[in-house]
Amino acid sequence: MTFTTGRLQPVASWLVPDALRDDVYRRPLATALERLAVAPGWRCVDVGAGGGDVSVALAEIVGHEGRVYAVDSDPRARDEVASAAAAFSQVLAITQAGEDLLLPEAVDLAFCRFLLMHVVDPPAVLLRMRQAVRPGGWVVAQEPITSAGRIGGMPLTMPGAVHPDVGALLPALVRDAGLDIVDAWAEAPAGVGPGPVTAYLGSLTEIDPGDDPVVLPPLVTVLGRAPLPGGGAP
């Protein structure tokens, strides 16, 4: 998949949101959204909205006919995300922890990225996300295997994360939440010298790798689908 600048420009058969242009992990995110065929009118929730890239990307795709819930435990981060996404779609900002996720309606897609690694109880969050989607709806989780990242060949660590390698368990966690796994894969950005990969590493760790090669932690993506009553096909 090739990425272009500009908002919603066609690439192959899909439209790439401008919000993903400068996202280091944009390819696994864009692949997931394309795989699901997210479209105008969808209702989505971004759990742990954080920096807002996912919320804005979803808002660009679902448009004003759709709806995006930007959920974060930090009210300031939540409001900043909602303000940016509101230019494209109906956005409702909610202050909640992932373990307490509760929405006023069932959604088509519940999404989280770099969230489960920081929560105390990842299975509880995935169960809440499963309960938030309609029958046949989607749950997408993207989490890293931090120790598989490398700086100059040496493993990365992230002492501040509760579950830094939760990505290695993600397929089983999604399955155990009662979801049917439709697809799963891992992908890692890599680079050497000045550039977005090195800059991203610096923002995470305050480490300057100099000219050492960098492989960021692989991001595991799992696409889970809520079964229909009676076990019918969605």
C-alpha positions as CSV (number, residue, x, y, z in Angstrom):
1,M,0.0,0.0,0.0
2,T,1.4,3.4,-0.9
3,F,0.6,6.5,1.2
4,T,0.1,9.9,-0.3
5,T,-0.2,13.4,1.3
6,G,-3.4,15.2,1.4
7,R,-6.8,14.2,2.9
8,L,-8.6,11.2,1.6
9,Q,-6.7,10.6,-1.5
10,P,-7.3,7.4,-3.4
11,V,-4.5,4.8,-3.0
12,A,-5.3,1.6,-5.0
13,S,-8.9,1.0,-4.1
14,W,-9.0,2.7,-0.7
15,L,-8.9,6.2,0.7
16,V,-6.1,7.0,3.2
17,P,-7.0,9.4,5.9
18,D,-4.7,12.4,6.2
19,A,-4.4,11.7,10.0
20,L,-2.3,8.6,9.2
21,R,0.2,10.4,7.0
22,D,2.7,11.1,9.8
23,D,1.9,8.1,12.0
24,V,4.9,5.8,12.3
25,Y,2.6,2.8,12.7
26,R,0.3,4.0,10.0
27,R,0.5,0.9,7.8
28,P,-0.9,-1.7,10.3
29,L,-3.6,0.8,11.2
30,A,-4.5,1.6,7.6
31,T,-4.5,-2.1,6.7
32,A,-6.9,-2.9,9.6
33,L,-9.3,-0.1,8.6
34,E,-9.2,-1.2,4.9
35,R,-9.6,-4.9,5.9
36,L,-12.8,-4.0,7.7
37,A,-14.0,-1.7,4.9
38,V,-14.8,1.0,7.4
39,A,-17.2,3.4,5.5
40,P,-19.3,6.6,5.9
41,G,-22.0,6.2,8.4
42,W,-20.2,3.8,10.7
43,R,-20.4,4.3,14.5
44,C,-17.0,3.8,16.2
45,V,-15.3,4.1,19.6
46,D,-11.6,4.8,20.0
47,V,-10.8,3.5,23.5
48,G,-7.9,5.3,25.0
49,A,-7.9,8.0,22.4
50,G,-4.6,9.4,23.6
51,G,-2.9,11.4,20.9
52,G,-5.9,11.3,18.7
53,D,-4.6,9.9,15.4
54,V,-7.0,7.0,15.4
55,S,-10.0,9.1,16.3
56,V,-9.3,11.6,13.6
57,A,-8.7,8.9,11.0
58,L,-12.0,7.2,11.9
59,A,-13.8,10.6,11.7
60,E,-12.4,11.3,8.3
61,I,-13.7,8.0,7.0
62,V,-17.1,7.8,8.7
63,G,-17.9,11.4,7.9
64,H,-20.8,13.5,9.2
65,E,-23.2,10.6,8.7
66,G,-21.2,8.5,11.1
67,R,-20.2,8.9,14.8
68,V,-17.0,8.6,16.7
69,Y,-16.8,8.2,20.5
70,A,-13.4,9.5,21.8
71,V,-12.9,7.8,25.1
72,D,-10.0,8.5,27.5
73,S,-9.4,8.6,31.2
74,D,-7.6,12.0,30.8
75,P,-10.3,14.7,30.2
76,R,-7.8,17.1,28.6
77,A,-6.5,14.5,26.1
78,R,-10.0,13.5,25.3
79,D,-11.2,17.0,24.6
80,E,-8.2,17.8,22.4
81,V,-8.9,14.6,20.4
82,A,-12.6,15.3,20.1
83,S,-11.9,18.9,18.9
84,A,-9.7,17.7,16.1
85,A,-12.0,14.9,15.0
86,A,-15.1,17.0,15.1
87,A,-14.1,18.7,11.8
88,F,-15.0,15.5,10.0
89,S,-17.7,13.7,11.9
90,Q,-20.1,13.7,14.9
91,V,-17.8,13.2,17.9
92,L,-18.8,12.5,21.5
93,A,-16.0,12.9,24.1
94,I,-16.3,10.6,27.1
95,T,-14.1,10.4,30.2
96,Q,-13.8,6.7,31.1
97,A,-11.2,4.1,31.8
98,G,-11.2,1.2,29.4
99,E,-12.4,-1.1,32.2
100,D,-15.5,1.1,32.7
101,L,-16.4,1.5,29.0
102,L,-20.1,2.1,28.6
103,L,-21.7,3.7,25.6
104,P,-25.2,5.0,24.9
105,E,-25.5,2.8,21.8
106,A,-24.0,-0.3,20.2
107,V,-21.2,0.6,17.7
108,D,-19.9,-1.0,14.5
109,L,-16.2,-0.8,15.6
110,A,-14.4,-0.7,18.9
111,F,-10.7,0.1,18.5
112,C,-7.7,0.4,20.8
113,R,-4.0,0.9,20.2
114,F,-1.2,1.0,22.8
115,L,-3.9,0.8,25.5
116,L,-3.8,-2.8,26.9
117,M,-0.1,-2.5,27.7
118,H,-0.9,0.2,30.2
119,V,-4.0,-1.1,31.9
120,V,-4.1,-3.4,34.9
121,D,-6.6,-5.9,33.5
122,P,-6.5,-6.2,29.6
123,P,-9.1,-9.0,29.5
124,A,-11.6,-6.8,31.3
125,V,-11.1,-4.0,28.7
126,L,-11.5,-6.4,25.8
127,L,-14.7,-7.7,27.3
128,R,-16.1,-4.2,27.6
129,M,-15.2,-3.5,24.0
130,R,-16.9,-6.8,23.0
131,Q,-20.0,-5.7,24.9
132,A,-19.9,-2.3,23.2
133,V,-20.3,-3.5,19.6
134,R,-23.4,-4.7,17.8
135,P,-23.8,-8.4,16.8
136,G,-21.5,-8.8,13.8
137,G,-19.5,-5.7,14.8
138,W,-15.8,-5.5,15.0
139,V,-13.2,-5.2,17.8
140,V,-9.7,-4.2,16.7
141,A,-6.8,-4.2,19.1
142,Q,-3.2,-3.2,18.3
143,E,-0.5,-3.8,20.9
144,P,3.3,-4.1,20.9
145,I,5.8,-6.8,21.8
146,T,8.2,-4.2,23.3
147,S,11.1,-6.6,24.0
148,A,11.2,-7.6,20.3
149,G,12.2,-4.1,19.4
150,R,15.9,-3.4,18.9
151,I,18.4,-0.6,19.1
152,G,21.7,-1.6,17.6
153,G,20.6,-5.2,18.0
154,M,19.8,-4.9,21.7
155,P,16.3,-5.5,23.1
156,L,14.1,-2.6,24.1
157,T,12.5,-2.2,27.5
158,M,9.6,-0.1,28.7
159,P,9.6,-0.2,32.5
160,G,6.7,2.2,32.8
161,A,4.3,-0.2,31.0
162,V,2.3,-2.7,33.0
163,H,2.2,-5.3,30.2
164,P,5.0,-4.3,27.7
165,D,4.7,-7.5,25.7
166,V,0.9,-7.9,25.8
167,G,1.0,-8.1,22.0
168,A,2.4,-11.6,22.2
169,L,-0.8,-12.7,24.0
170,L,-3.2,-10.6,22.0
171,P,-4.8,-13.3,19.8
172,A,-5.7,-15.4,22.8
173,L,-7.0,-12.4,24.7
174,V,-9.3,-11.5,21.9
175,R,-10.5,-15.0,21.5
176,D,-11.1,-15.3,25.2
177,A,-13.3,-12.2,25.1
178,G,-15.8,-14.1,23.0
179,L,-14.8,-12.8,19.6
180,D,-14.2,-14.7,16.4
181,I,-10.7,-13.9,15.1
182,V,-10.9,-12.9,11.4
183,D,-7.3,-11.8,10.9
184,A,-4.1,-11.2,12.9
185,W,-0.6,-10.1,12.0
186,A,2.5,-8.2,13.3
187,E,4.5,-5.4,11.7
188,A,7.4,-3.3,12.8
189,P,8.8,0.0,11.4
190,A,12.5,0.1,11.1
191,G,15.2,2.8,10.2
192,V,18.6,4.1,10.7
193,G,19.9,7.6,11.2
194,P,17.6,10.7,11.4
195,G,14.0,10.2,10.5
196,P,10.6,9.4,11.8
197,V,11.5,6.0,13.4
198,T,14.4,7.5,15.3
199,A,12.3,10.5,16.3
200,Y,9.5,8.2,17.5
201,L,11.9,6.2,19.6
202,G,13.2,9.4,21.2
203,S,9.7,10.5,22.1
204,L,9.2,7.1,23.9
205,T,12.5,6.6,25.6
206,E,14.4,9.9,25.5
207,I,17.2,7.8,23.9
208,D,19.1,9.1,20.9
209,P,20.3,6.0,19.0
210,G,22.7,8.0,16.8
211,D,23.6,5.9,13.8
212,D,22.5,2.6,15.3
213,P,19.8,0.7,13.4
214,V,16.4,0.8,15.1
215,V,13.6,-1.7,14.8
216,L,10.6,-0.5,16.7
217,P,8.5,-3.0,18.7
218,P,6.3,-5.1,16.4
219,L,2.7,-4.1,16.6
220,V,0.3,-7.0,16.7
221,T,-3.1,-6.4,15.2
222,V,-6.0,-8.6,15.8
223,L,-9.4,-8.2,14.1
224,G,-12.2,-9.8,16.1
225,R,-15.8,-10.0,15.2
226,A,-18.8,-10.3,17.6
227,P,-20.8,-13.4,16.7
228,L,-24.4,-13.1,15.7
229,P,-27.2,-14.7,17.9
230,G,-27.5,-18.3,16.9
231,G,-24.0,-18.4,15.4
232,G,-25.1,-17.2,11.9
233,A,-22.7,-15.5,9.5
234,P,-22.5,-11.7,9.8
